[in-house]
Amino acid sequence: MSKRKRRTFTAEQKAQAVRLAKELGNVAKAARDLDLNESSLTNWIRQAEIDEGAGKPGDLTTGEREELHRLRREIRVLEQERSFIKKAAAYFAEDTITERRSK
C-alpha cells in the first residue's frame, strides 16, 4: 500500500468541507465523498467550532494559532541573532585581550 502524497487545502476548501459534513450530519460519509481522512475533517470541524466561539476555555482560534506560530518563528530568529552577537563579542574581546598582551 503506497502512501498518499500530503495535500494542502485553503481555508475556503476546509470551510466547504465542514459545511458539507454538517449538512450531511455524518463526518465519515462527508470524508469519503471528499476523499479526505476522517480525522482531518474532524479536526477542521473542531477548529471551526473554536473559531465560532464554541470551544473549550484555552482553545486557540485559527488567528491565535497563526500569531503563535509567527511569534515562535520570530523568537527563533532573535535567538540566532543573539547567539551570533555573543560569539562576535567573545571573538572581539579575545582579540582585544591578545592585542593588549602583545603590547
Residue, then its C-alpha position, 0 to 999 in steps of 0.5 A: m500500500s503506497k502512501r498518499k502524497r500530503r495535500t494542502f487545502t485553503a481555508e475556503q476548501k476546509a470551510q466547504a468541507v465542514r459545511l458539507a459534513k454538517e449538512l450531511g450530519n455524518v463526518a465519515k460519509a462527508a470524508r469519503d465523498l471528499d476523499l479526505n481522512e476522517s480525522s482531518l475533517t474532524n479536526w477542521i470541524r473542531q477548529a471551526e467550532i473554536d473559531e465560532g466561539a464554541g470551544k473549550p476555555g484555552d482553545l486557540t482560534t485559527g488567528e491565535r494559532e497563526e500569531l503563535h506560530r509567527l511569534r515562535r518563528e520570530i523568537r527563533v530568529l532573535e535567538q540566532e541573532r543573539s547567539f551570533i552577537k555573543k560569539a562576535a563579542a567573545y571573538f572581539a574581546e579575545d582579540t582585544i585581550t591578545e592585542r593588549r598582551s602583545k603590547 
